Structures are given as C-alpha cells and as structure tokens.
Amino acid sequence: MFPNPQLQSAPASPEALAAPQVSGAVALLQGLVAEGVDTIFGYPGGAIIPIYDALYDFQEQLTHVLVRHEQGGIHAAQGYARASGRVGVVFATSGPGATNLVTGLADAQIDSTPLVCITGQVFAHLLGTDAFQETDILNITTPVTKWNHQITDARDIPAALAKAFYIARSGRPGPVLLDITKNAQLQLFEHAGYEPCTHIRSYRPRPVVRPEYVQRAAELINQAQRPLVLWGQGVLLGQAEAEFREFIEKSGIPAAWTILGAGALPTGHPLNVGMLGMHGNYGPNVLTNECDVLVAIGMRFDDRVTGRLDKYARQAQVIHLDIDPTEIDKNVTATVPVWGDCKETLPLLTQLVAARQHPAWRQRFRDHDAEEVAAVIQDELFPTQDELTMGEVIHQLNELTQGEAIIVTDVGQHQMVACRYARLNHPRLSITSGGLGTMGFALPAAIGARYGAPHRTVVAVIGDGGIQMTIQELGTIMQTGIEVKILLLNNQFLGMVRQWQELFHERRYSAVEIASPDYVTVANGYGIAARRVDCRPDLQPALHQMLEHPGSFLLEVRVTRENNIFPMVPQGCGVGEIRLK
Amino acid sequence: MSKQEYNITAYTENQVGLLNRLAIIFSRRKINIESLNTSPSEIEGIHRFNIVVHESEEVVRKIARQMEKQVEVLKVYFNPNEEVIWQEMALYKVPTDVIAERALVERLLREHGARVVLIRKDYTVFETTGHREETDKLLAVLHPYGLIEFVRSARIAIIKTSQGFHHKLREFERQQPGEEVSENEFLGRRDKVFSM
C-alpha cells in the first residue's frame, strides 16, 4: 500500500535536488524557505528523521537551533515570533516529542502567537495501531491550535504548509500544527513549485469595516468627559503602533495597557497611564470604575484585567475594537462593537474624533500615581531596608538599558515587578507568558527572542522557581553561543503562591519553599559566565558586568524573601477595591 | 437568561477532525449536545451540521461565534424551535405474530403517520417521523406488544426564513471580501453584526 522507503528515500546530493522529483521532506524545507523562514527550533527523533536528513542540504538557508527539550523549542519559537513579528517554526518528532509541545501550543493559542509546528508521525499504515512513538497528536492539540492537519501524502505538503503559514499569521494569529507521516516525508513526487496561500473560502481573517460603527464610536468619544483607553496586544499584532499613537495623541485620552500590550506606546509617553489588572497601577484600575467611555483596543477583558465582572466599569459605555468577533461581548458587553483590524479602524476613528486634552481627568491619574508612589513604589525602587528588592533590580536595569533592551519574563512575582517597572521605548520589547502563565517560559523564549532580534540586548528576568523548570536550555545557549542575559531574582520561595498563602490562607506555607542549586556553578558547568550578588553596593556593578560581558551571562540576585506585590486586586473583588497594602 | 432549545445550523468544509473541533467547543463549556446530525448539504463538498442544545440565548450566541471562528466553518446560524421546521425519524421493531394478532395495525399506522418498512415472519419494522412527542407516543403504544428494538435519529431542521446557502457561498468564494458581503444594516441588531 505504501512505497518502500528504502527505494524511495530522498536523494541527499545537491545535484539530485535539481531533479523534478523531490521528497516530501525536501518540499517542506523548500516551502519554509519560500515563506521567508530563517530559523527553526527543534529536536530530532525517529519519525522526523527524513526531514532532518533533508535539512542537511539546507544549512545555508535555514538555521536549526537544537534545543534540550521540545517545550524549550516551542517557547523559543514563541520568543522569536514575539520579538520579530514573524512566524516561529518548530520541529519535533512523533509521540513524546509532539506531546512536549502542548504547553507551548496552549500558551501561543491564548497569547495569539503565530507558530507553525511540524511534527513527524509514524508511517500512515501504522496509524491507530499503537505503534512505537505514535500518539494521536491531532486530537491532543485540537483545543490548543488555531488549525491542525495531518499529511499522509507528500503531494499535499506544499499546499498544507502554505495554508498553515497563512492561518498562523493572518487575522488573530495563533499556533498551527502539521503532522506529517514518515512515508509522506520520504515519498517522491513531482513538485510544481511552492505557492503561498492567500485565500481560504471558509476563513475570513480580515473583516470588512463598517463605517457606521466607527461613526458611532467617534460620537461617543466626542461626547465623553472622562474617556479611558485600554489597549492590548492587538495593537502590536496589527502593527498599528503608529496609528494607535496618532489616535491617542489627537483624542488626548489617557491610555492603560494589558500585560501583553506593553510597549505599544512608550513607557514614558505622557498619555500612558500604566498597567491594568490584578497587579497593575492604581490609577487605571480605580478610574476604570469612574470613566464614562471605555475604549478597548485589541484586548480581551481577561479576568486578571477585569477582576469581578459585575463590579467592572458598570457606569461606562464600552467601545470595543477587535479583529476577533468572539471577543466582542464575551466578557464585557460593548455599547459599540467595532469589528476589524485596528490598523484599519484606528485611522478612521482618528479622523472623526475631536482634538482634546482632558486636563482635569488626566490630573486624576497623576494624583493616584502620587498615592501609589508613596504607598508602594518608593519602597520598592528605593528601599531603606538592607535586603535587595526585585523592584530596585529592575529599576537599576532600566538605568543601564535605557529602555532599549528586550525584557523576557517568566511567571510570578518577578514577572509582575518586571512588567510594572521595566522601561520600554519601543514595541516588541516585552515578552511574557500572559494568558497561560507558563513557568519555565522565559529562558527558552529569551533564546528565541535573540534569534528574532539579534541587534537587541535580551534580558531574561526569571525567578528561582521558573528557571528550574527549563534550566536545561542553558545547554542550548552553550552549544549555539547565543547571547542571553539571565537575571535571576532569587527569593528562595515560589513567591506568588507564598504571597497568596500569606494574604488569604493565614500564612500556611504549603510547598512554596524551594531549594536551589548553586546557579553560578551550574552556569559555569555550561560554560556560561555567572555571578551572585546579595548586597546593594554590588548590584549596579554586577548588572553592568552582565550587560557588558561578551556572551551570555547569568546574574543571580538574592532578594528579600517575603515581599508582596502591590497594588493588588484580590480575586473576587472589583477593580475599584484595589489594595495598596 | 432562561434556557430553551436552540437549533444550531453550521455549514462546513468536509474535513477530518472538524467534528472533534466543534464538539470540544461544547464540552469545554460543559454543555451537553442533545442531538447532532451531520450530512452533506445541497452544495457539493459542503457539510451541514444540525446541533440541538438546551441553553440560554447568550450562551448559544457565543458558541455559534466560536464555531464560526474555526477555519473550516463557513457559516453558523442558531434558531429557537419556533423559527425552524424540524423532524426526527424513528424505527420500531415488533414481533409480527403479536402485532398481527392483537394490534389494530391499520389504526396505528393512520393515527401515527407511520409506515411499514419491512415485514418478516418473526418481526415487523415501523417507521415514523415527527417531533419528539409524536415518536414517543408511538413508542408508548407499541410497548405492550413486545417492542424488540427502537431507534431514533438526530433532529434535522430547516430554517423558516432562510434563503438558502448558495448565494452566501458565492460570496465566500470571492477572493476579496466585497462591500456587499455584510448584512448588518442596522445598528444594535447584534445577531447580525458579525454576519459575513
């Protein structure tokens, strides 16, 4: 039924590649090159060997980064995609190789990161037989992919790959998985040439903008006395930063960001009023419940942003700009839905809104900022206690990077501190696992980010919990020589869970004390320069050393053990009930 | 919001795995599918799903949008029962000797709009179509006669106001979305806002 792989295996010599017949594996790699792919993050295995064999002849065009675990591979591809704005590509083998991608797929799905993952699969005649390293990866990944597809015939590879790239990057981006059986990788066929996909009849990535909704939105904005803009990653994904800035600057509306929207407007911009949500800034949270018109742009009203929904912005008329219709009215009912790509809708809106300043309303944000500085920020960034705080580390880092570095964060207390205090002068400088909250994300994502933006300094800010989840990727750094600055904030606790246990569970610390290895020795073992600091006079010189060091560097900073992150909207409370202590 | 029966009609590509992709939209939200029918539509290559759920309008609207978001789904409609014509088919297998001796077969067939599909020496198969109560009624009548086997199909439903899907499909097949594609003419009519 299936061709004998021994007879049909792909020719390896370059001359043979010129022949009209190519293997499925070669067609796949030709397709990747045609799509502009330059970097692949992957790990070989039995069912994907033919693709790796073909890769041998593509070393000039395609850089393959050998990771230490497939989860590291997919997080690296996410970091690459987020830093570069291009599609991240992952290779993994069947079975455990493929299942190790699942966490990254879920992360990419919820954070709208464009990925194309290629998994090897057992021979088609073995499907469903519990063959060695066979898993039903299509059904396992259906809930966590935008689209997935299995290929059992080489002739289907070019079209499926083209469709995969089109789906991954168009509309609301997301991860796509192609599962290719080994016989299809080996099978020879006459390849007519790769054609990119630009249309799928059942798929509408670009909604037609309805001007009357834009008109209605503009009328609401022009009547508003206390308007507030909330922006999310949609602005970045739509590459609409300039259009967004023009809208904000003309309308004079204060604008707050979700964790994934960070950087679409520079941190220092006078209309940037800070971060939303559970550990966001005081002003934008409190004033969400006082604004009269809420303009949500490319954000999805996640529960970490809204707190309790029946206490969220009940007084406000809501304008919601989004490319994904399932987000509109999902959590917060929109008065005016503006369905479309914000790159298109924002300029239309800017044309129609009146130029205004809202001085009294903006002053309210500054007043609340002053409260937050006095209650939280002063002590966090300029502590008087002996022990170091996470906030002062990020503050000192800002002083050195001047808002020009990519900050990749893991998940937990350090993430909240880094996102709250990191200075970002440009878009795509903040990379974090927002929706899924995947510990272990930062180290591999930072590796990928550096491949995606090789001209930028990449600083991975990680806690002592998260780094131990994917610490094996130090091996990837060692082997590739890629330059990543690892800033490890060690409080010897799983800090965020500890904070909740302290505040809401009577300090019953259950399984939150985590021991660490000697990170300096571990890093050195991988050939990576490293240093540990635990006192204030050493901090700035050590950060300077980390950034100036030619090559990767791990800096472990021992910080105070039981600091809590404030402000905080406790779970089950409204944003108006945000606590400063 | 009060729950009632909704009939979800989806037009999709004929694609392996799509049934699972649609089914998990329901199971993830712990919503039970009361009835599911999928079959080729009047258009070659396009399948039609009929799904029945007992839910509030808000939940059904969100589900319909989630379904329509899937790459291989062309269009999804949802309607309460009064907006559709619907039928279920049922088959009843009863012992021929009992039914011939004791039942007034002719009256049975007339009263329940049933017909005989097969008569053998050992058993007879009746068939009827109708709403759930109607197929249930015949089931109750046949029970005393030693019903051997019973099966009921999923519901199929036709939308009363539908103009058919052909013209929509032509729009889908256009390379670029045209101005006339959208049908949301009136502000505030939310069920129309996202129509293609």
Interface residues (C-beta under 8 A of the other chain):
Chain A: L138 N139 T142 P143 K146 W147 N148 H149 Q150 I167 T198 H199 I200 R201 S202 Y203 R204 R206 P207 V208 R210 E212 Y213 R216 D324 P325 T326 I328 D329 K330 P337 W339
Chain B: T12 E13 V16 G17 N20 R21 I24 R28 R61 K62 R65 Q66 E68 K69 V71 E72 V73 L74 L169 F172 E173 Q175 P177 G178 E179 V181 S182 N184 L187 R190 V193 F194 M196
